[in-house]
Amino acid sequence: MVVPAALRKIERLSPLSDPAREALAKLLEKRVAFPAHHPIRVEGDEPDAIFLLLEGWAARVHHLTDGSRQISAFLLPGDLCDHQALLFAQLDHSISTLTGASVAVIGRRELLALAQAHPQVAQALWMAALLDESIARAWIINIGRRRAIHRLAHLLVELFVRMKIAGLTSDHG
């Protein structure tokens, strides 16, 4: 059974036909669970699969030479953790869970074949990548130009809207 949040987010990005939905559901069957504060991927990994977050929260993390780290994105159910792995051979960031989490493990070849067979899936992947880029630009503006209170307000609204898209909110909570 497909986790509703993941499917809901994908279908909000690009409505799926019944055959595309069924094919995608089949790809989401292979799952792996991770405890809180656990690495899912490590910078430099050469993945042959893509991870789609089904449950829990995770983050894209960059580890600096002084031992510190910088979170560059929060990942919510329905988010592709490492969509760059579709085209790039090596990850330029790590992915770590913030809470206990479950991910679908989708083979790169299988996902590309699905996207070719069902253009709606390809469009959803493209939209997800563009959405990630848009959020990253907003984070850059937050770091560079907004006061702390405005950065926090922007982050809370961003997370609320993204959770609403995935069907993880009710009313205004």
C-alpha positions in Angstrom: 0.0 0.0 0.0 1.3 3.4 -0.9 1.7 5.9 2.0 -0.9 8.5 1.3 1.4 11.5 1.9 3.9 10.4 -0.7 1.2 9.7 -3.4 -0.7 12.9 -2.5 2.3 15.1 -3.0 3.3 13.4 -6.3 -0.3 13.8 -7.6 -0.4 17.4 -6.6 2.7 18.0 -8.7 1.3 16.1 -11.7 -2.0 14.1 -11.8 -1.4 10.5 -12.5 -3.4 8.1 -14.7 -4.4 4.8 -13.0 -1.7 2.8 -14.8 1.0 5.4 -13.8 -0.3 5.3 -10.2 -0.2 1.5 -10.1 3.3 1.4 -11.6 4.5 4.0 -9.1 2.9 2.1 -6.2 4.8 -1.0 -7.3 8.1 1.0 -7.2 7.3 2.2 -3.6 7.0 -1.3 -2.2 10.7 -1.8 -1.3 11.1 0.1 2.0 13.8 0.7 4.5 13.3 2.1 8.0 15.9 4.3 9.8 16.0 5.4 13.4 16.2 9.1 14.3 19.5 10.9 13.8 20.8 8.3 11.4 22.5 8.9 8.0 20.5 7.7 5.0 23.2 8.8 2.5 26.7 10.2 2.9 28.3 12.9 0.8 30.2 11.2 -2.0 27.9 8.2 -2.2 27.4 6.8 -5.7 23.8 5.7 -5.5 22.1 3.3 -7.9 18.7 4.0 -6.2 16.6 7.0 -5.3 15.0 7.4 -1.9 11.5 8.7 -1.5 10.6 9.7 2.1 7.4 7.9 3.2 7.3 8.7 6.9 9.2 10.9 9.3 11.5 13.9 8.7 15.0 14.1 7.3 17.4 16.8 6.2 20.0 17.4 3.5 23.2 18.1 5.4 26.6 19.4 4.4 29.5 18.5 6.7 32.2 21.1 6.9 35.9 20.6 7.4 35.8 22.1 11.0 33.4 19.3 12.0 30.3 21.5 11.9 27.3 20.9 9.7 24.8 23.0 7.7 21.2 21.8 7.0 20.3 23.0 3.5 16.8 21.4 3.3 14.2 19.7 5.4 12.6 16.6 3.8 9.0 15.7 4.5 6.9 12.7 3.5 6.6 12.6 -0.3 9.9 14.3 -0.9 12.6 12.7 -3.0 15.7 12.6 -0.8 18.2 12.6 -3.5 16.7 13.4 -6.9 20.2 14.5 -8.1 21.1 10.8 -8.1 18.9 10.4 -11.2 21.5 12.3 -13.3 24.7 12.6 -11.2 27.0 9.8 -10.2 27.9 11.2 -6.8 26.0 13.0 -4.1 27.3 16.5 -3.0 25.5 16.3 0.4 24.5 13.8 3.1 20.9 12.9 4.1 20.2 12.3 7.7 17.0 11.5 9.6 15.7 13.9 12.1 13.0 11.5 13.4 12.5 7.8 12.8 11.8 7.5 9.1 10.8 5.1 6.4 12.0 5.5 2.7 11.0 3.8 -0.5 14.1 2.5 -2.3 13.6 3.1 -6.1 16.1 1.8 -8.6 17.4 4.6 -10.8 16.8 2.6 -14.0 13.3 1.6 -12.9 12.4 5.2 -12.1 13.7 6.5 -15.4 11.8 3.7 -17.3 8.6 4.6 -15.4 9.1 8.3 -16.2 9.6 7.4 -19.9 6.5 5.2 -20.0 4.3 7.7 -18.0 5.0 11.3 -18.8 3.0 12.4 -15.8 5.6 10.8 -13.5 8.4 12.6 -15.4 6.5 15.9 -15.0 6.1 15.3 -11.3 9.9 14.6 -10.9 10.6 17.8 -12.9 8.2 19.8 -10.7 9.7 18.3 -7.5 13.2 19.4 -8.6 12.0 22.9 -9.5 10.1 23.2 -6.2 13.4 22.2 -4.4 15.2 24.9 -6.3 12.6 27.5 -5.4 12.8 26.6 -1.7 16.7 26.7 -1.9 16.5 30.3 -3.4 14.2 31.3 -0.5 16.7 29.9 2.0 19.5 31.9 0.4 17.4 35.1 0.7 16.6 34.2 4.3 20.3 33.8 5.1 21.4 36.9 3.3 18.7 39.4 3.8 16.0 38.6 6.3 16.0 39.3 10.0 15.9 36.3 12.3 12.2 36.6 13.2 11.4 36.8 9.4 13.6 33.8 8.7 11.8 31.7 11.3 8.4 32.9 10.2 9.2 32.0 6.6 10.4 28.5 7.6 7.3 27.8 9.6 5.0 28.9 6.7 7.1 26.9 4.2 6.9 23.7 6.3 3.1 24.2 6.9 2.5 24.6 3.1 4.6 21.6 2.2 2.9 19.5 4.9 -0.5 20.7 3.7 0.4 19.6 0.1 1.2 16.1 1.5 -2.1 16.0 3.5 -0.3 16.1 6.8 -2.2 19.1 8.3 -5.8 19.8 9.2 -7.3 23.2 9.0 -4.6 25.6 10.2 -2.7 23.2 12.4 
